[in-house]
Amino acid sequence: MDSEQQAQTTAPSGEFEREPVPKSALLGFKSFVGMYAGEHCAGTELTLGPLFVAAGVGAFDLIVGLLVGNALAVLSWMLMCAPIATRARLTLYFQLEKICGRKLVVLYNLANGVMFCFLAGAMVTVSATAVGVYLKFPMPELTDIFPNSVGWVLAVAVVGGLIAVVAAYGYQTVARFANVAAPWMVLVFLAFGLVGLRQFIDATGIEIKSAGDLWHLASTQMWDGGDPQPGKVKFTFWHVMFFAWFCNMAMHIGMSDLSVFRFARKSWYAVASAAGMYVGHFMAWISASILYAYQLHLDPTDNAVLPGPLAYRAAGVAGLICVVIAGWTTANPTIYRAGLAFQALTPKTSRFKVTLITGAIATVAGMFPAIAMKLLEFVALYGLILMPMGAVIFVDFWLIRRFGLESSYAEKSGRLFNWAAGAAWGVTLVTAYLLVKYARIQIYFVSLPGWFVAAILYIVLSKYYQKKVRPTAAKA
């Protein structure tokens, strides 16, 4: 579930978009535990888990990499995002507007909306794979880029259309349904892992009498560290750790969850993100990867990453229902959120119409299996694109006054486009592209140095920009 929208619906009237959240609307710790557990045990986990196996990961690299990477993600929420959120108590968008100006925030909304459309498309893909189990039309393979059957296109169109209509009618019903479904989905994901483990034991004949026996099964049968599937990068401990840390980079280091934790009474409430990381990004990923490893054990040539068949083999109809609901409950708020971002570009257009168009874009994206089959790379790209603005917010809040510069400069100067922030964003992304393209550094590893590039650029460029453009200047 989308935690930002969930937090706002918990507020008395869902307001405070352009003012600090008052004390009367602050939320307790338990509210954030539920938000993060629900948001991060979602339909995409059924695709991400198998993709680790497809990348030829080893057991130690997967387990320890996830433990460390998810801990770093929780610390990023606690030490970088939440302290700013509980001091300023502003939404991400209003905070950016104060720093960057209205016109630059519109560009940010456009980038955010496009990324959310593709992410929602992957979730529609997940749900459509459950439909394919019953209707038995050909479904995409791991290496497919384009739709491979009419049945697949029609299934995605119907599923995506229904999701778009529900999202367009509003978020309240979606949020209530997801709150009810989330605990059940967590139990089904746990069942996936336990059933997959039992199937492996039965198929291999390995007796499990100790933790050593279980580790032997895991390291030799499930995650043996062999060659990756065709077209996939070989994953090591560092790949897993950085992916687990940065797959939600847009939310913590990128500061999107300022909008969530502005409702928190204390900044340490961000430790609640561990509920999502270790339920969804640990238990659910491992469970889903066990199902895929078992599929490859049965037939090494069957490398299709299709959540529907995986879930049906493990839990029958209950598994299929879980796939549909997991994709549905996460795609709906994602489309809704993307619609809000796009509406900022055309404020006079109704939210209903914009959300329907957004849902149509996400549905078309879901027809192309390349997005879901390369979800590891896409999620890394999504975080990278939005990360520089998080660095700008961090520097503006904590550091910029130490250099004799003004914070919230766009607000104080009346400028609609802070070129220092815009250039820091653009140059950081160009630098990351050059590192990937010519230095051959994989995308999973460029975000960390990219954050420092963005932070340093913003300080250096602000010294020039603020000297040139005085606070009394006319609007751009």
N, C-alpha and C positions, 0 to 999 in steps of 0.2 A: 504494500500500500504506500501511496505517496505521503510521506510524513509531514511535509509542509502543509498540505491542504488539510490533513487530518488534525493537525494542531490548530489550524485556524477555525475549523468547524467546532472545536472544543471551546473556543472563546465564546463569550456570551452572545456576540452578534457577528463574529467573524470579521470584525473591523480592525482598526489600528494599522491599516496599510501605510498611512503616511504620518504616523505619530508613534511615540514609544508606547509599548504595552503597559497599562497601569497595573498596580499591585493587585487590584481586585480580579484581574484576569489571569494571574499566574497559575501554573499547574504544578502538581506534585510529581514526585519521582515515578510513581507507578504508571502515570500517563505515558511517559516516554519509553518505558519498557515495552508496553503494548504496541506503541507506534513502530518501534524498530524491529521487534519480533515479527510483526505483520508485514512490514515493507520488504524485508530481506529474506523471507522464505516464500519465494514467488515462482512464477512460471519459468523465468529464465534460469533458475537453478537447475532445472531438468536438462538444460542444454549446456550450461557451463561445466557441470560436473563431468559429463562424458567427454567434453573437449580436452580436459586434462589428460584423460586416458589416451585420447587420439594423439596428444602431443608426446606420448611415450614417457610419461613421468614415472619416477621411482617412488616406492612407498615412503621412504624416509623424506625425500624431497617434498612429497605432497603433504604428509602429516605435519612435519615440523615447519615447512614453509607456510602452511595455513595458520598454524598456531602463532608464529611470529608475525606474519603479515597482518593478521586480523588484530593482534594486540597493538601494532603500530597504527592501524586505522582508528581504533578506539582512543588511543592517546592523541591522535590528530584532532578528533572531535573535542576531546577534553581540554587540550592545551592550546589549540589554535582557533577553533571555531566558537566554542561555547563561552569563553571569557569575553570575547567581543560582543556576542549576542546578549549576554546578561548585563552588560554595561550600557550598550547603546539601545537595546531592545527595539531595533528597527528591522524591517524586512530586508532581504538582500537587495531588492530592486531600489528601495528608497535610499539605502545606504550608498549604493552605487551611483544613484542620481546626484547625491550630495557631492560625491567625489569626482565623478566623471562627466556629469551633465546629461540632460535628457536625451540628446541625439545619440550619444555613445551607448546609453542603456538600451535604446531601441535596437541598435546593432547586436548587442548582447542578447536581447530577447529573441531576435531572429535566429542567431546561432543556437541558442538554447532550444527554441521550438523545433528547429530542423533535427537536432540530435534526439529530442524526445519522440519525434515522429518515427525515426528509424528504430528506436528502442521499443516503442509500442508495436511496430511492425514485427519485430522478433517475437513479441509476446503473442500476437495474433497467429504467427507461424506455429508456436507451441500448441495453442488450442486446436488449430486445424489438424495437427497430426493425430489427435484423438478421433476426429471425425473420419480420418482415413482408415483407421482400424476397422470400423464398421462397414464403410462403403467400399473398402478394398480397391481404391484407385491408386495408381502409382504415386509414390511420394518421393521427395528429393533425396539424393544421395549426398554423402559428405562433400564431394567435390563439385556438386551442381551449383551453377550461378543463376540460371534462369528457370522459370516454371517448367515442369516436365510432363504435365498432363492437364487436360481440361478439368478433370475432377478436382485436382489440387487448386486450380484458379477459382473454381466455383465455391469450394469449401472455404477458402480464405476470404472470398468476397462476402459470403453470407455471415461468417463469424465476425469479420471486421466491420461489416455494416451494422450488425446488432450492437456491437461494442460502441461504435460511434454514436448511434442513436441514444443509448443509455447515457453516455458521457455528456451528450448535448443537453439532455433534460436536467442535468445538475449532479452535483457531487454528493449530496446528503445521502441519497439512497445507496449509492455505490459504497460510501464509507461504512454505512451500517451493515451492509451485506458482507463486506470484507472483514469487519470486526468479528462477525459470527463465524465466518469461514476459516479465518486464520488459525485458530487453535486446532481445528480438525485437520487442516492441511499439514501442520507441524507433525501431528501423529502419523499421518499417511506417509510423509517423507521418512520418518523414523522406521515405519514398517517396510518401506522400500529397501532400506539398508539391511534390516534384519532378515528379510526374505531373500534378498540377493546373497547375503552371507550363507544362509542355509542352503541355497541352491548350489553355491560354489562347493560347500563341504560335501554335499551329496554327489556332485559331478566328479570331484577329484578323489573322493575317498579318503581325504586327509582327516585324521582324528584330531580334534581340538581338546587337549587336556590341560593346556597351560597357555599363558600369554605368549610364550615362545612359539608354540604351535600356530597360534593365530597370526603372529608376525610372519612366520614362514609362509603361510597361505597368502597373506597380503603382498609380501615382497616377491613371491615367485609366480603368483597366478593373477592377482588383481592389478598391481602396479609394479611391473617387473623392470621398468626402466629401459625397455627395448626401443626399437626404432619407431619414430612417429609415423602416423598415417600419411599418405601422399599429400603434399601441399601444406603440411603442418610443421611448425618450428619445434625442435626438440626442447622440452621444458626441463629445467634444472631447479634446484632449491631457490635460486635467485629469481627465476621467472615466477615461481609460485608466490614467493614472499612479496615481490613488488606488485604482482597482480592483485593479491589479496589486499595489500595496503592501498593501492591506487585505483582499484575498480570503482570505488566511490569517491575518488578524488574531488569531483565536482561538488560533492556534498560537504566534505570537511575542510580540506585544504583550499578548495575552490569557494568555500563559504556559502554555498547554497542553503545550508541548514542554519544560517543565521535566522532565517524565517521561522524555524522550528524552535530553537533554544531561546528566542526572545521571550517565550512563554515560561521558561524554567525559572524557578525561584533561586536556584543555585547553579553555578557553572559545572559543578561536579556531577550534576545529573546526566551529563553527557556520557558517563560510564554506562548508562542504559543502552548505548549503541552496541555494547557487547552482546546483548540479547539477540540482536540481528546478526552480528558477525558470527557468533558461535552456534546459533541455531540454523541460520540460513547459509552463511558462507563457510561453515565448517561441516556441521552434521548433514545438511541437505546436499551440499556439493559431494561429499564423500558417498552418501547413499546413492545419489544419481550415478556417480562414477562406477560404483560397484555393479549396478544394473548393466551399464554399458560394457564393463569388463567381462561380465558373464555372457553377454551377447557375443562378444568376440571369442570367448572361450568355446562357445557352441559352434560358431562358424567364423573363422578369422577373416573371411572375405565379406562378411556382412558388417560393413563399417558405417552404415547410415546412422546419423545422430537424430533419432526421431523419438521424442518423449512419449508419444502415444503408445507405440508398440512396446517400448521399455516398461512403461507403467502397467500396461495390460498383462504382460508376461509375469509381472511380480504380484499384482493385486487385483487383476481382473477388472470388472466394471468399476469398482471403487477407485482403482488407479486411473482409469479414463476420466472419471468425474473429477478427480483431483487435478488432472492435467488441464481440463477445460476451465475449472474454477481458478486455478493458479494463474493461467494466462489471462482470464477474463478480469479478475480482480486487480491485476496489476496494469493491464493495458488501459482500462477505463480511466483511472486517475492520471495515467501518463498522457493520454490523449487530452483529457480535460486541462491538464497543466500546460501542454503545448498550445492548446487553443487560447488560453489566457495570454501566453507569451505573444502569439500572433495577433491577438486582438489589440495589443498595444500599438501595432503598426497601422491598424485601421479602426480607431476607437468608435467610429460612428456605426460600424457594422455590428449586428447583434451577436452576442456570445454564442447563441444557439447555432447560427449559420456558420460562424468561424469554426466552431468545434466540429460540425459535420464535415466541413471541407478538410479540416485537420485529420479527422478519422479516415476520410477517403484516401488522403496521402499515405497515412500509416498502413491502410489496407493494401494499397498497391505495393508499398515497400515489403509487406509481409508475403507477397506472392513470389518474391525473389529470395530463394533459400540462402543465397550467399551471405545475407546479413546475419541470419541465425547461425549458419555453419562457421562463420568467422566472428562470432560474438566476443571471443577473447580479445581480438584485435580491435573490434569496434568500441568496446567498453573502454579500452585503454586510450583510444583516440578521443572519445567523448570527454574523458577527464582531462586530457591534455589540452583540448581546445578551450575549456572553460577555466582551467587552472590559473592562467596569468592574472585574471581579475581578482582571484582570491589573494594572490601575492600583493596586488595593488591595495586591497582593503587592509590586509595585515600591516603593511608598511604605513599606510595613511593613518591607521588608528594608533599604532604603537611607536613608530620610529620617526616619522617625517618632521615632527616639531623639533626633534633633537638636531636636525640639520638646519634649523632656522627657517623652515618652510611652513606654509599653512596647510592644515588638514581640511578636508571637505572644501577643496578649493573651488570647485564649480559653483557650489552654493554661495560662497562668499564673493566670488568675482562676477557672478551672473552669467558665466559662460555655459553654453549648451553642449560643448564638446571639449573635454580636457584632452588636448593633443598629447600630453605627456603620458597619460594612461593609455590612450589609444595606440600610440606608437610602441609602448612597452608590450602591449598585447600582441600587436602585429609582428614586431621584431622577434619576440620570443617564439611565436609559431613558425616563423621562417627559419630561425635557428634550429628548432627541433626538426623541421623538415630536412634541412641540410645534414644534420647529424644522422638521420635515418637513411637518407638517400646516398650520401657520399662517404660518410664515416662508417656506414654499415652498423650503426648502433640500433638494436631492436627497439621498437616503440615502447616496450615495457620499461625501458631504462632511461628515457630522455626526460620524463616529467620532473624527476628530482633536480637535476641541474637546471632544468627549465624554470623552476620556481625561483631559484637564485638569480637567474638571468633577468626575469621579469621584475623582481624586487630591486635589483641594482639599477636597471634601466629606468624604473619609475622615479627613483631618487635623483639620478643624474639628470634626466630629462626635465624633472620638476624644477630643478635649480635654474635651468635656462628658461623654462616656460613661465614660471611664476615671476621671474625677474622681468620678463618681457611683457607679460599681461598682468597689470596691477589689479587688485581686488575691486577697484572702482571702475574697471573697464566696462564698456557696453557689451551687451550680449552678442555672442557669435552669430 
